[in-house]
Amino acid sequence: MKFFSALFCAITAALGVVRAAPVAPKELADMAAKGYRLLSLAEGAEPVWKTEEEKLELLRSKVHFFDVTEVYDPKEENSAHVDFSALASARLVPAPSHSSAITPILKTLSTSNMQSYLTTLTSYNNRYYTSSTGKAASQWIFDKVTEFAGSRSDIKVSKFTHSWAQFSVIARFEGKSSGPVTIIGAHEDSINLSNPSSGRAPGADDDGSGTVNLLEVFRALVAAGFKPSTPVEFHWYSGEEAGLLGSQAIAKSYKSKGTAVKAFLELDMSAYFAPGSKEVIALEADYIDSGLNNFLKQLIETYSKLDWAMDSECGYACSDHASWYKQGYTTGMLYEAVTGNDNPNIHSTKDTTSVSGFSWSHSLEFAKVALAYVYELGI
């Protein structure tokens, strides 16, 4: 999911962004029990309570937010963002250096495989985080990744469960030694803004495309016998469309446990560019680490046939990388096109592979860069 509204300030002001005091534990429990959701609508502002319908109206108005109902911590919400990523970026590989090993693996990436995965994912009525079909989709992803992992004892596939139906999926390659983990993520859920819980939401591009990119990269690396020096994880998040729910829970869990993360990269939509526009791999400009972005530019130049381009700022809480940035980790996100040339059909019944502008060859380039990112940082 990615959108930005010029009306953001006016809308959030009208909806009451500022609270007089942090939310007390009793208020949090009581309001959540009544079905209210606690939303963070702007950096530095106290979160506000909204009904599910009010939350949906925000989404329809293209207002980004963190739904912090399950992860709220007044100390965290009231503290300024600490940019630990400035320190972490110094540890990144300064330039791609494993092309002789990576290039043969890139040749094994298959658009036919990705198309097959996406056919299954889009066959669910929707992949909404509270729906039975959303849960079924996450189970299918878990089963598929487990199948790919096979009998490898150094690979663990697990479910990260939440208070809602759909779970997140984590696949971890153990490293030959301990060290900071390299993470790549996508979101598995989809949404129809007209009728989230039961409306048809194929979500082919948003974010079926990123989801199948990760599936195919994972498959190719296992098949190639990839054994990283430090741990590598693939994440498929639940509930991104409803306020970055799954990624927030996982990022906060990692931070609470003191888990060191080398870098986090999000793939949220990779299969569309407007007909007639220049085909590029766009790099997000906010809630990212500049050191990681520079590294991603080098990866694109080395491993992709496409040029990179800087996107405009995507705004507050625009996708899962913001959850990791909020916890102080090194983050980046690749996007299918410069904003304005991206997919206008998302969050509806029209987000299918049949729309003009959907391109498997385009999405393949993102899979290539994703594989190179994992290999270069993990090996």
Secondary structure, DSSP 8 states (H G I E B T S, - for coil): -----TTHHHHHHHTT---SS---HHHHHHHHHTT-EEEE-STTS--EEE-HHHHHHHHHTT---EE-TTT--HHHHTS----THHHHGGGS-SS---HHHHHHHHTT--HHHHHHHHHHHHHSS---TTSHHHHHHHHHHHHHHHHHHTT-TTEEEEEE--SSS--EEEEEE--SS---EEEEEEE-----TTSTTTS----TTTTHHHHHHHHHHHHHHHHTT---SS-EEEEEES-GGGTSHHHHHHHHHHHHHT--EEEEEEE---SB--TTS--EEEE--SSS-HHHHHHHHHHHHHH-SSEEEE-----TT-STHHHHHHTT--EEEEESSSTTSS-TTTTSTT-STTSTTB-HHHHHHHHHHHHHHHHHHH-
